[in-house]
């Protein structure tokens, strides 16, 4: 029971604290509402649980054996995050006023986990902390992944609900534009440590 409680606390803290996932979900909740944003929320939760499961199977060791793979992931991740930030920044109307705009869907949320630096740090940290042996078993990995899956839905969902509640406050196009650009800037800001690592790596080589 103590083992489960520790995993739950770790999952709650890592899922509910600010990060790229929560920024995207909150922004989607504001612009499109809860129902339209559920695919994005589902993609994030399923994508992270899948990634955590594979980390438990040893995929994280690939970054130690092949540093170039880590660099490639960071470069792809930074590019993809810039793309998502651009999608958020260019939307200036709520769904009811702009039928052509589309919320980020399940696939974008799922794929983003694989290029999300915070997600990798949490996944590797969770497996390293809660594995009882050097060779993590399949059952152990599945157990940790399932705990995170069920915890992340309500924790990240809090940000979705918060964004939805802000819809009444941001009906003005001007305020909505300001909010979206601000959230886009936060996503870009989260890339800075990744860009620093990329530049340092390129200087070495």
C-alpha positions in Angstrom: 0.0 0.0 0.0 2.9 2.4 0.8 4.4 1.6 -2.6 1.1 2.5 -4.4 0.7 5.6 -2.3 4.2 6.8 -3.3 3.5 6.3 -7.0 0.2 8.1 -6.8 1.8 11.1 -5.0 4.6 11.2 -7.6 2.0 11.0 -10.4 -0.2 13.7 -9.0 2.7 16.1 -8.5 4.2 15.5 -11.9 0.8 15.6 -13.7 -0.8 18.7 -12.1 2.2 21.0 -12.0 2.6 23.4 -15.0 4.1 22.1 -18.1 3.6 22.0 -21.9 0.8 19.4 -21.7 -1.2 21.5 -19.2 -0.7 24.7 -21.1 -2.0 23.1 -24.3 -5.0 21.5 -22.6 -5.9 24.7 -20.8 -5.7 26.7 -24.0 -7.8 24.2 -25.8 -10.4 24.3 -23.1 -10.7 28.1 -23.4 -10.9 28.1 -27.2 -13.0 25.0 -27.8 -14.6 23.9 -24.6 -14.3 20.6 -22.7 -16.0 18.2 -25.1 -14.0 19.3 -28.1 -10.7 19.1 -26.1 -11.3 15.6 -24.7 -9.4 13.9 -27.7 -6.3 16.0 -26.9 -6.5 15.1 -23.2 -6.9 11.5 -24.1 -4.0 11.6 -26.4 -1.8 13.1 -23.8 -2.7 10.6 -21.1 -2.5 7.5 -23.4 0.7 8.7 -25.0 2.5 9.3 -21.8 1.4 6.0 -20.3 2.6 4.2 -23.4 5.9 6.0 -23.3 6.3 5.2 -19.6 5.6 1.6 -20.3 8.3 1.5 -23.0 10.8 3.2 -20.8 10.2 0.5 -18.3 11.0 -2.0 -21.0 14.4 -0.3 -21.5 14.0 2.2 -24.3 15.5 4.9 -22.1 18.9 3.0 -22.3 19.0 3.8 -26.0 19.7 7.5 -25.2 22.7 6.4 -23.1 24.0 4.1 -25.8 23.3 6.5 -28.7 23.7 10.1 -27.6 23.0 11.2 -31.2 19.5 9.8 -30.8 18.9 12.0 -27.8 20.1 15.0 -29.8 17.8 14.1 -32.7 14.8 13.7 -30.3 15.5 17.2 -28.8 15.7 18.8 -32.3 12.5 17.1 -33.5 10.8 18.0 -30.2 11.8 21.6 -30.3 10.5 21.9 -33.9 7.2 20.2 -33.1 6.7 22.4 -30.0 7.3 25.5 -32.2 4.7 24.2 -34.6 2.1 23.6 -31.8 2.9 27.1 -30.4 2.2 28.5 -33.8 -1.1 26.7 -34.1 -2.2 28.1 -30.7 -1.0 31.7 -31.4 -2.8 32.0 -34.7 -6.2 31.1 -33.3 -8.0 34.3 -32.4 -11.7 33.1 -32.3 -13.6 30.6 -30.1 -15.0 27.6 -31.9 -18.5 29.0 -31.9 -17.3 32.1 -33.8 -14.8 30.4 -36.1 -15.9 27.0 -37.5 -12.7 26.7 -39.5 -10.4 26.4 -36.5 -9.8 22.9 -35.1 -8.6 21.8 -31.7 -5.5 19.8 -31.3 -6.6 16.1 -31.5 -5.7 12.8 -30.1 -2.8 12.1 -32.4 -1.1 15.4 -31.8 -1.4 14.9 -28.0 -0.1 11.3 -28.3 2.9 12.1 -30.5 3.8 15.2 -28.5 4.7 13.0 -25.5 7.6 11.5 -27.4 9.2 14.9 -28.0 8.2 16.5 -24.6 11.3 16.9 -22.4 9.3 17.0 -19.2 7.5 13.8 -20.1 10.8 12.0 -20.6 12.2 13.3 -17.4 9.1 12.2 -15.4 8.9 8.8 -17.2 12.6 7.9 -16.6 12.4 9.2 -13.0 9.3 7.2 -12.3 10.8 4.0 -13.6 14.1 4.6 -11.8 12.4 5.4 -8.5 9.7 2.8 -8.3 11.3 -0.2 -9.9 12.3 -2.8 -7.2 15.1 -4.3 -9.2 17.7 -3.4 -11.8 15.7 -5.2 -14.5 12.2 -3.8 -14.4 9.6 -6.5 -14.9 6.8 -6.3 -17.4 4.2 -6.4 -14.6 6.0 -3.7 -12.7 6.2 -1.4 -15.8 2.6 -2.0 -16.6 1.6 -1.3 -13.0 3.4 2.1 -12.9 2.1 3.0 -16.3 -1.5 2.3 -15.3 -1.2 4.3 -12.1 0.0 7.3 -14.1 -2.7 6.8 -16.8 -5.6 7.0 -14.3 -4.0 9.8 -12.2 -3.1 12.0 -15.2 -6.7 12.2 -16.5 -8.1 14.1 -13.6 -4.9 16.0 -12.9 -4.4 17.3 -16.4 -8.2 17.5 -16.7 -8.2 20.2 -14.0 -6.3 22.5 -16.4 -8.9 21.7 -19.1 -11.8 22.6 -16.7 -9.9 25.8 -15.7 -9.5 26.8 -19.4 -13.2 26.1 -20.0 -14.2 28.3 -17.1 -12.2 31.2 -18.6 -14.4 31.1 -21.8 -16.8 33.6 -20.2 -13.9 36.0 -19.4 -12.3 35.9 -22.8 -15.2 36.4 -25.2 -13.5 39.5 -26.6 -11.4 38.6 -29.6 -8.7 41.0 -28.4 -8.4 39.3 -25.0 -8.5 35.8 -26.5 -5.7 36.8 -28.9 -3.6 38.0 -25.9 -4.2 34.8 -24.0 -3.4 32.5 -26.9 -0.2 34.4 -27.7 0.8 34.3 -24.0 0.2 30.6 -23.8 2.1 30.1 -27.1 5.0 32.1 -25.6 5.0 29.9 -22.5 5.4 26.8 -24.7 8.3 28.5 -26.6 9.8 29.4 -23.2 9.7 25.8 -22.2 11.9 24.9 -25.2 14.8 27.2 -24.1 16.5 24.5 -21.9 16.3 22.1 -24.8 17.7 24.6 -27.3 20.6 25.2 -24.8 21.4 21.5 -24.7 21.3 21.3 -28.5 23.7 24.3 -29.0 26.1 22.9 -26.3 26.1 19.5 -28.0 26.7 21.1 -31.4 29.6 23.2 -30.1 31.3 20.1 -28.7 31.0 18.3 -32.0 
